[in-house]
């Protein structure tokens, strides 16, 4: 069996630059290279409900936003199966079986879960559904035999827990699942793009995002408000590049050709950084440069999004069909799980025959 790729996002709003550089670009690259047998992208609405259970409308409204973002960045439904998690009921069933293979204490030690609990102030009132997020994610991956999962760096602990669950199942019931591995962006800033306010992570809940669907004016406004070096007050002042979010974004997005196009007085980013460190280079000039680079990146995405949005009936028809396809594939895997666990009662003719013989002998003594 060749490589099977699976990844996805929680539909809690539009997708942003953090998603784009952390995973979406990598997905499109892998999709177009075609070095795989199957690729799945999941809209994880069931997982999103674990911390939005009192606001399902938020999830409902976000599904269209997420699928539009997928299509606009280049995820092609002719090459990739895009499906909605809650329409694949087999995922819920597999999650239930996996829950027997992991302890509560192990879930509580998961670094990603711990940080998310703190972020949402769940320390004193933790929904059980949120705690088992890693188990649900393990089911998402393994139901489709995915061995490659493109994710951001913060998701590696989740993949490690998925591998533990796979080993526990295979050890208990026999070899049924493959261990997945994470594919993380090489650029360290792409792995966890900071927010425009300087916070360690771009997050919808923190309100520090540049969304893929933001207008040209919105992107410019957000870039011009970006956190820089607070001690770089005057243009003549020496400035710090480290911790300066504008330069962090340039590390991710800037190419030498951008300098030739927009800042020909510099050959590359190193020269720009050196000038900033020496003093004599203002934040406004650097921000304007970054804004032009981001606009080059986002303008085609924005245009494609507007085109796709003109025919949402077609998009939802695609989602319906691909979700049905994912469910049919998942059902085949669940049948393997039933057989391995010995709970395939009605399909197991040997089992039925042995039970029949047992009771014949017992009552014909």
C-alpha positions as CSV (number, residue, x, y, z in Angstrom):
1,X,0.0,0.0,0.0
2,X,1.3,3.5,-0.9
3,X,1.1,6.7,1.1
4,X,-2.3,7.9,2.3
5,X,-2.4,11.6,3.5
6,X,-5.0,13.0,5.9
7,X,-5.3,16.4,7.5
8,X,-8.0,18.9,8.3
9,X,-9.2,21.9,10.2
10,X,-11.9,22.8,12.8
11,X,-14.6,25.0,11.3
12,X,-14.7,27.7,13.9
13,X,-14.2,30.6,11.4
14,X,-12.3,31.6,8.3
15,X,-8.8,30.2,7.9
16,X,-5.8,32.5,8.3
17,X,-2.1,32.9,7.4
18,X,-1.1,30.6,10.2
19,X,-3.1,27.8,8.7
20,X,-1.8,28.7,5.2
21,X,1.9,28.5,6.0
22,X,1.6,25.9,8.7
23,X,-0.3,23.3,6.7
24,X,-2.4,24.5,3.7
25,X,0.6,25.3,1.4
26,X,2.1,21.9,2.2
27,X,-1.1,20.1,1.4
28,X,-1.4,21.7,-2.0
29,X,2.3,21.0,-2.8
30,X,1.8,17.3,-1.8
31,X,-1.5,17.1,-3.7
32,X,0.1,18.4,-6.9
33,X,3.2,16.3,-6.6
34,X,0.9,13.3,-6.6
35,X,3.2,10.9,-4.7
36,X,0.4,9.2,-2.8
37,X,-2.4,6.8,-3.3
38,X,-5.1,8.9,-1.6
39,X,-5.4,12.3,0.1
40,X,-8.2,13.3,2.5
41,X,-8.9,16.8,3.9
42,X,-11.4,16.8,6.7
43,X,-13.7,19.6,8.0
44,X,-13.6,18.6,11.7
45,X,-17.0,19.9,12.7
46,X,-17.6,17.2,15.4
47,X,-14.3,18.1,17.1
48,X,-15.2,21.8,16.9
49,X,-18.4,21.1,18.8
50,X,-16.4,19.9,21.8
51,X,-15.7,23.5,22.9
52,X,-18.6,25.1,20.9
53,X,-21.3,22.8,22.0
54,X,-23.5,25.8,23.1
55,X,-23.1,27.5,19.7
56,X,-23.6,25.0,16.9
57,X,-24.6,27.9,14.6
58,X,-20.9,29.0,14.6
59,X,-19.8,25.7,13.2
60,X,-22.7,25.6,10.7
61,X,-21.7,29.0,9.4
62,X,-18.0,28.2,9.3
63,X,-18.2,25.1,7.1
64,X,-18.8,27.1,4.0
65,X,-16.0,29.5,4.9
66,X,-13.5,26.7,5.4
67,X,-14.3,24.9,2.2
68,X,-14.1,28.1,0.2
69,X,-10.6,28.7,1.8
70,X,-9.6,25.2,0.8
71,X,-10.6,25.6,-2.8
72,X,-9.1,29.1,-3.1
73,X,-5.7,28.0,-2.0
74,X,-5.7,25.2,-4.5
75,X,-7.0,22.1,-2.8
76,X,-8.6,20.3,-5.8
77,X,-11.6,18.0,-5.1
78,X,-10.7,16.0,-8.2
79,X,-7.4,15.0,-6.5
80,X,-8.3,15.3,-2.8
81,X,-11.4,14.0,-0.9
82,X,-12.8,16.9,1.1
83,X,-15.3,15.6,3.6
84,X,-17.3,16.6,6.7
85,X,-16.4,14.7,9.8
86,X,-19.9,14.3,11.4
87,X,-21.1,12.7,8.2
88,X,-18.7,9.8,8.6
89,X,-20.4,8.0,11.5
90,X,-17.7,5.3,11.5
91,X,-15.3,7.9,13.1
92,X,-17.5,8.1,16.2
93,X,-17.6,4.3,16.5
94,X,-13.8,4.0,16.2
95,X,-13.3,6.7,18.8
96,X,-15.5,4.8,21.2
97,X,-13.3,1.6,20.8
98,X,-10.1,3.6,21.1
99,X,-11.2,5.2,24.4
100,X,-10.6,1.8,26.1
101,X,-6.9,2.0,25.1
102,X,-5.9,5.2,26.7
103,X,-6.1,6.5,30.3
104,X,-7.5,9.8,31.5
105,X,-4.1,10.7,33.1
106,X,-2.4,10.2,29.7
107,X,-4.8,12.5,28.0
108,X,-4.3,15.1,30.7
109,X,-0.5,14.9,30.1
110,X,-0.8,15.7,26.4
111,X,1.0,19.0,25.9
112,X,-1.4,20.2,23.2
113,X,-4.4,19.4,25.3
114,X,-2.9,21.1,28.4
115,X,-2.2,24.3,26.5
116,X,-5.7,24.4,24.9
117,X,-7.3,23.7,28.3
118,X,-5.5,26.7,29.7
119,X,-6.3,28.9,26.7
120,X,-10.0,28.2,27.1
121,X,-10.0,28.4,31.0
122,X,-11.2,24.8,31.3
123,X,-9.1,24.0,34.3
124,X,-12.1,23.8,36.7
125,X,-14.8,22.7,34.2
126,X,-13.4,20.5,31.5
127,X,-15.9,19.0,28.9
128,X,-15.2,15.3,28.5
129,X,-15.5,15.6,24.8
130,X,-12.7,18.1,24.7
131,X,-10.4,16.0,26.8
132,X,-10.7,13.0,24.4
133,X,-9.8,15.2,21.4
134,X,-6.5,13.2,20.8
135,X,-8.5,10.0,20.7
136,X,-10.9,11.4,18.2
137,X,-8.0,12.6,16.1
138,X,-6.4,9.2,16.2
139,X,-9.7,7.7,14.9
140,X,-9.8,10.3,12.1
141,X,-6.3,9.3,10.9
142,X,-6.5,5.6,11.3
143,X,-9.9,5.0,9.9
144,X,-8.5,5.9,6.5
145,X,-5.1,4.1,7.0
146,X,-3.4,7.5,6.7
147,X,0.4,7.3,7.3
148,X,1.2,10.9,6.5
149,X,-0.4,13.9,8.3
150,X,0.7,17.4,7.4
151,X,0.4,19.5,10.6
152,X,1.8,22.5,12.5
153,X,4.4,21.8,15.1
154,X,2.0,22.1,18.0
155,X,0.1,19.0,16.7
156,X,3.1,16.6,17.0
157,X,2.0,15.5,20.6
158,X,-1.4,14.5,19.1
159,X,0.3,12.4,16.5
160,X,2.5,10.7,19.1
161,X,-0.6,9.8,21.1
162,X,-2.2,8.5,17.9
163,X,0.8,6.2,17.4
164,X,0.5,5.0,21.0
165,X,-3.2,4.1,20.4
166,X,-2.3,2.3,17.2
167,X,0.4,0.2,19.0
168,X,-2.1,-0.6,21.8
169,X,-4.8,-1.7,19.4
170,X,-2.4,-3.8,17.3
171,X,-0.9,-5.4,20.3
172,X,-4.3,-6.3,21.8
173,X,-6.2,-7.4,18.7
174,X,-3.7,-7.9,15.8
175,X,-2.2,-5.7,13.1
176,X,-5.0,-3.5,11.8
177,X,-3.7,0.0,11.7
178,X,-0.5,1.8,10.5
179,X,1.4,4.3,12.6
180,X,1.1,7.9,11.2
181,X,3.9,10.4,11.0
182,X,3.7,14.1,11.0
183,X,5.0,16.3,8.1
184,X,6.0,19.7,9.6
185,X,7.1,22.7,7.6
186,X,10.9,23.1,7.5
187,X,10.8,26.8,8.1
188,X,10.6,27.2,11.9
189,X,8.4,30.3,11.6
190,X,5.9,28.5,9.3
191,X,5.4,25.9,12.0
192,X,3.8,28.4,14.4
193,X,3.2,31.7,12.8
194,X,2.9,34.4,15.5
195,X,-0.1,36.8,15.6
196,X,0.2,40.4,14.4
197,X,0.1,41.5,18.1
198,X,3.3,39.6,18.9
199,X,1.6,36.7,20.7
200,X,3.2,33.3,20.1
201,X,0.4,32.0,18.0
202,X,-2.0,33.4,15.4
203,X,-5.4,32.5,16.7
204,X,-9.0,33.4,15.9
205,X,-9.8,33.4,19.6
206,X,-7.1,36.0,20.2
207,X,-8.2,38.2,17.4
208,X,-4.7,38.6,16.0
209,X,-5.1,37.0,12.5
210,X,-4.8,38.0,8.9
211,X,-7.4,35.9,7.2
212,X,-7.0,34.5,3.7
213,X,-10.3,36.2,2.8
214,X,-9.4,39.6,4.2
215,X,-9.8,42.5,1.7
216,X,-6.8,44.4,0.4
217,X,-7.6,47.2,2.7
218,X,-8.0,44.9,5.8
219,X,-4.6,43.3,5.1
220,X,-2.9,46.7,4.8
221,X,-4.5,47.9,8.0
222,X,-3.4,44.8,9.9
223,X,0.1,44.9,8.6
224,X,0.5,48.6,9.5
225,X,-0.6,47.8,13.0
226,X,1.9,45.0,13.5
227,X,4.0,44.7,16.6
228,X,7.6,45.7,16.0
229,X,10.5,46.7,18.3
230,X,9.0,49.0,21.0
231,X,12.4,50.7,21.4
232,X,12.7,51.6,17.8
233,X,11.1,55.0,18.3
234,X,12.9,57.1,15.7
235,X,14.0,56.1,12.3
236,X,17.6,56.7,13.3
237,X,17.4,54.3,16.2
238,X,19.0,50.9,15.9
239,X,16.3,48.2,15.9
240,X,15.9,44.6,17.0
241,X,15.0,42.1,14.3
242,X,14.5,39.2,16.9
243,X,11.0,39.2,18.2
244,X,10.0,41.8,15.6
245,X,6.9,40.3,14.0
246,X,7.3,42.2,10.8
247,X,10.7,40.6,10.2
248,X,9.3,37.2,11.3
249,X,6.7,37.4,8.5
250,X,9.4,38.5,6.1
251,X,11.4,35.4,7.1
252,X,8.4,33.3,6.0
253,X,7.2,35.2,2.9
254,X,10.0,37.3,1.4
255,X,12.0,36.1,-1.6
256,X,15.0,37.7,-3.3
257,X,12.8,38.5,-6.3
258,X,10.6,40.6,-4.0
259,X,13.5,42.9,-3.3
260,X,14.2,43.3,-7.0
261,X,10.6,44.2,-7.5
262,X,9.8,46.4,-4.6
263,X,13.1,47.3,-2.7
264,X,15.9,47.2,-5.3
265,X,18.3,49.1,-3.0
266,X,18.6,45.8,-1.0
267,X,19.6,42.5,-2.5
268,X,18.0,40.3,0.1
269,X,16.5,40.1,3.5
270,X,19.8,39.9,5.2
271,X,20.8,43.3,3.9
272,X,17.4,44.7,5.0
273,X,17.9,43.3,8.5
274,X,21.4,44.7,8.8
275,X,20.2,48.2,7.9
276,X,17.4,48.0,10.5
277,X,19.9,46.9,13.2
278,X,22.2,49.8,12.4
279,X,19.5,52.3,12.4
280,X,18.2,54.6,9.7
281,X,15.4,52.4,8.5
282,X,11.8,53.1,9.6
283,X,9.1,50.6,10.5
284,X,6.7,52.1,8.0
285,X,8.9,51.4,5.1
286,X,9.4,47.8,6.2
287,X,5.7,47.3,6.8
288,X,4.8,48.7,3.4
289,X,7.2,46.2,1.8
290,X,5.7,43.3,3.7
291,X,2.2,44.4,2.7
292,X,3.1,44.3,-1.0
293,X,4.5,40.8,-0.6
294,X,1.4,39.6,1.3
295,X,-0.9,41.2,-1.3
296,X,1.0,39.3,-4.1
297,X,0.3,36.1,-2.2
298,X,-3.3,36.8,-1.2
299,X,-4.7,38.5,-4.2
300,X,-5.1,35.3,-6.3
301,X,-6.5,33.4,-3.4
302,X,-9.0,36.2,-2.8
303,X,-10.0,36.3,-6.5
304,X,-10.5,32.5,-6.6
305,X,-12.6,32.6,-3.5
306,X,-15.0,35.1,-5.0
307,X,-15.4,32.9,-8.0
308,X,-16.1,29.8,-6.1
309,X,-18.6,31.6,-3.8
310,X,-20.8,32.2,-6.8
311,X,-21.9,28.6,-6.9
312,X,-22.3,27.2,-3.3
313,X,-24.8,24.7,-4.4
314,X,-22.1,23.0,-6.5
315,X,-19.7,23.1,-3.6
316,X,-22.1,21.5,-1.1
317,X,-23.0,18.8,-3.7
318,X,-19.3,18.0,-3.9
319,X,-19.1,17.9,-0.1
320,X,-22.1,15.6,0.2
321,X,-20.7,13.1,-2.4
322,X,-17.1,13.1,-1.0
323,X,-18.4,12.7,2.6
324,X,-20.5,9.7,1.4
325,X,-17.4,8.2,-0.3
326,X,-15.3,8.7,2.9
327,X,-18.1,7.0,5.0
328,X,-18.1,4.0,2.6
329,X,-14.3,3.6,2.9
330,X,-14.6,4.0,6.7
331,X,-17.2,1.3,6.9
332,X,-14.8,-1.2,5.3
333,X,-12.2,-0.4,7.9
334,X,-14.7,-0.7,10.7
335,X,-15.6,-4.2,9.4
336,X,-11.8,-5.1,9.8
337,X,-11.9,-3.7,13.3
338,X,-15.0,-5.7,14.2
339,X,-13.3,-8.9,12.9
340,X,-10.1,-8.2,14.8
341,X,-11.9,-7.5,18.0
342,X,-14.2,-10.5,17.6
343,X,-17.4,-8.5,17.6
344,X,-18.4,-9.4,14.1
345,X,-21.1,-11.7,15.5
346,X,-23.5,-11.8,12.6
347,X,-20.9,-12.0,9.8
348,X,-18.9,-14.7,11.5
349,X,-20.3,-18.0,10.3
350,X,-17.8,-20.0,12.4
351,X,-18.9,-18.2,15.5
352,X,-22.6,-18.8,14.9
353,X,-22.0,-22.4,14.0
354,X,-19.9,-23.0,17.2
355,X,-22.5,-21.4,19.4
356,X,-25.3,-23.5,17.7
357,X,-23.3,-26.7,18.3
358,X,-22.6,-25.7,21.9
359,X,-26.2,-25.3,22.8
360,X,-27.3,-28.4,20.8
361,X,-25.0,-30.5,22.9
362,X,-26.0,-28.8,26.1
363,X,-29.7,-29.4,25.7
364,X,-29.5,-32.8,24.0
365,X,-27.8,-34.6,26.8
